[in-house]
Amino acid sequence: MRHSSLIPVVPLLLLLATGEASAHAFLDHAEPRVGNKVASPPREVTLWFTQKLEPAFSGVTVTNPAGERIDGGKARVSGNQMSISLRPGGTGTYHVNWHVLSVDTHTTDGNFTFQVGQ
Amino acid sequence: MIWFGAEIDGPMIVTRTVHFAASAITAGALVFRGFVAEPALRAAPAATAPIDKQLRATTWIALAVAVVSGLALVLLLTMSLSDEGPGEAVMSGALRDVLNLTQFGWVSQLRLAIAIVVAICLAFERSALWRWLALAAAVSLAASIAWTGHAASTPFTLGYLHLASDALHLTAASAWIGGLVPLALLLGMARRHKGWTALEFDAVGRFSMLGIVSVATLILSGIVNSWILVGSFRGLLETGYGQLLMLKLAAFAVMLAFAAVNRFALTPQLALLSDDTRQDTLRALSRNTLIEIALGLSIFAMVGVLGTLHPAAHLVK
């Protein structure tokens, strides 16, 4: 253990700093997989997280290679899984942007891409 | 502010620390009354009224702080999620959404109802049934914190094990650390009453037994929680979460050392020695108990920070 990293903990009770709450729910994996290429446009994108999510405060948007939103708007959230249906969007690079609130009340967000085409 | 590799929210952590400590003292004071003070007071009826008065005052104060800090936690979370000030967060409907649409909101409402049950039991207690109902409600108030933290977020069947383990951990921590506050108050009163020797000896002995059961529960449930949230020695050594957990364990070990001195070196002296030496022993017991309370509060503060950090198991694969 690096002792220097423990020194700031001593005055914990006096801590009055401000800042954003830390994030907790990490993206574990997704389908289509992060950065991968699929042959045809998927009908939906599903994301799995490391923690359970709050449906009312979690969402995802997907844009096609032309930059148009092709998601159905309302994500379906169950446990640590979030899915969203897609309209056909052609070939190229799709962008997925997500934001979630884990049940232990921490927010996090992120994005990834996947490719569609031969 | 960056600590242990993550940005942390100072007001939220301070409020969480106060809330954990107040909830634990509410439960700990009533556990102390049910399992330590009441049995010990059967042999010292003259001491019943002043000690019961002090225990009730401790519980009322801790309960009030737990309710106010619990409401503050809901407001702070709403402000954080909506990016609004306190007034705006209430008026815009964000507070209503947090209360009605998140598990944290539902559990917070349930815990407020439990706190009201504790208050009603304290206000109207006329029999042992009311006192035991107050104890059960106060323990539920502390244990239900598990449903607002990391344990509530663990997915799949493992989540049920994590919740059960965390609820037990919170209950045991409340019984021991929360119970230290009424113990310190009782020792303080005992120093002013020469005729309370048998009561002191009995109460300290009973609290030691309660402490042993609590420590055993804390260790077992702590192992389960650490296995789920840390998962490996690498996670313990290389992540901020693991390093802070080790610091928490170190504070716990020092508390145990003080408890062992109280149990095996000081308690036997209460029954044997002259009045002067008994006063010295009581003073040493009081001092050690206050040090244990300070260490316990530092543990609550560390738990307040740990709850905002990424669990090590998510960082180390």
HADDOCK unambig.tbl for C-alpha pairs under 7 A between the chains (distance, minus, plus):
assign (segid A and resid 1 and name CA) (segid B and resid 237 and name CA) 6.01 0.50 0.50
assign (segid A and resid 12 and name CA) (segid B and resid 301 and name CA) 6.29 0.50 0.50
assign (segid A and resid 13 and name CA) (segid B and resid 298 and name CA) 6.91 0.50 0.50
assign (segid A and resid 13 and name CA) (segid B and resid 301 and name CA) 6.28 0.50 0.50
assign (segid A and resid 15 and name CA) (segid B and resid 10 and name CA) 5.96 0.50 0.50
assign (segid A and resid 16 and name CA) (segid B and resid 10 and name CA) 4.65 0.50 0.50
assign (segid A and resid 16 and name CA) (segid B and resid 11 and name CA) 5.95 0.50 0.50
assign (segid A and resid 17 and name CA) (segid B and resid 1 and name CA) 6.25 0.50 0.50
assign (segid A and resid 17 and name CA) (segid B and resid 9 and name CA) 6.56 0.50 0.50
assign (segid A and resid 17 and name CA) (segid B and resid 10 and name CA) 4.34 0.50 0.50
assign (segid A and resid 18 and name CA) (segid B and resid 1 and name CA) 6.73 0.50 0.50
assign (segid A and resid 18 and name CA) (segid B and resid 9 and name CA) 5.09 0.50 0.50
assign (segid A and resid 18 and name CA) (segid B and resid 10 and name CA) 4.93 0.50 0.50
assign (segid A and resid 18 and name CA) (segid B and resid 11 and name CA) 6.61 0.50 0.50
assign (segid A and resid 19 and name CA) (segid B and resid 1 and name CA) 6.18 0.50 0.50
assign (segid A and resid 19 and name CA) (segid B and resid 7 and name CA) 6.47 0.50 0.50
assign (segid A and resid 19 and name CA) (segid B and resid 8 and name CA) 5.90 0.50 0.50
assign (segid A and resid 19 and name CA) (segid B and resid 9 and name CA) 4.74 0.50 0.50
assign (segid A and resid 19 and name CA) (segid B and resid 10 and name CA) 7.00 0.50 0.50
assign (segid A and resid 20 and name CA) (segid B and resid 7 and name CA) 6.44 0.50 0.50
assign (segid A and resid 20 and name CA) (segid B and resid 8 and name CA) 6.43 0.50 0.50
assign (segid A and resid 20 and name CA) (segid B and resid 9 and name CA) 5.69 0.50 0.50
assign (segid A and resid 21 and name CA) (segid B and resid 7 and name CA) 6.70 0.50 0.50
assign (segid A and resid 21 and name CA) (segid B and resid 8 and name CA) 5.72 0.50 0.50
assign (segid A and resid 21 and name CA) (segid B and resid 9 and name CA) 5.36 0.50 0.50
assign (segid A and resid 21 and name CA) (segid B and resid 308 and name CA) 6.85 0.50 0.50
assign (segid A and resid 22 and name CA) (segid B and resid 6 and name CA) 6.35 0.50 0.50
assign (segid A and resid 22 and name CA) (segid B and resid 7 and name CA) 5.69 0.50 0.50
assign (segid A and resid 22 and name CA) (segid B and resid 8 and name CA) 6.09 0.50 0.50
assign (segid A and resid 22 and name CA) (segid B and resid 308 and name CA) 5.75 0.50 0.50
assign (segid A and resid 22 and name CA) (segid B and resid 309 and name CA) 6.27 0.50 0.50
assign (segid A and resid 23 and name CA) (segid B and resid 310 and name CA) 6.99 0.50 0.50
assign (segid A and resid 24 and name CA) (segid B and resid 310 and name CA) 5.36 0.50 0.50
assign (segid A and resid 50 and name CA) (segid B and resid 314 and name CA) 6.97 0.50 0.50
assign (segid A and resid 51 and name CA) (segid B and resid 153 and name CA) 5.03 0.50 0.50
assign (segid A and resid 51 and name CA) (segid B and resid 154 and name CA) 5.47 0.50 0.50
assign (segid A and resid 51 and name CA) (segid B and resid 155 and name CA) 5.86 0.50 0.50
assign (segid A and resid 52 and name CA) (segid B and resid 153 and name CA) 4.72 0.50 0.50
assign (segid A and resid 52 and name CA) (segid B and resid 154 and name CA) 6.33 0.50 0.50
assign (segid A and resid 52 and name CA) (segid B and resid 155 and name CA) 5.63 0.50 0.50
assign (segid A and resid 54 and name CA) (segid B and resid 102 and name CA) 6.11 0.50 0.50
assign (segid A and resid 56 and name CA) (segid B and resid 101 and name CA) 6.17 0.50 0.50
assign (segid A and resid 79 and name CA) (segid B and resid 155 and name CA) 6.58 0.50 0.50
assign (segid A and resid 80 and name CA) (segid B and resid 155 and name CA) 6.34 0.50 0.50
assign (segid A and resid 102 and name CA) (segid B and resid 153 and name CA) 6.59 0.50 0.50
assign (segid A and resid 103 and name CA) (segid B and resid 103 and name CA) 6.43 0.50 0.50
assign (segid A and resid 103 and name CA) (segid B and resid 152 and name CA) 6.32 0.50 0.50
assign (segid A and resid 103 and name CA) (segid B and resid 153 and name CA) 5.11 0.50 0.50
assign (segid A and resid 104 and name CA) (segid B and resid 148 and name CA) 5.50 0.50 0.50
assign (segid A and resid 104 and name CA) (segid B and resid 149 and name CA) 4.63 0.50 0.50
assign (segid A and resid 104 and name CA) (segid B and resid 150 and name CA) 5.51 0.50 0.50
assign (segid A and resid 104 and name CA) (segid B and resid 152 and name CA) 6.34 0.50 0.50
assign (segid A and resid 104 and name CA) (segid B and resid 153 and name CA) 5.76 0.50 0.50
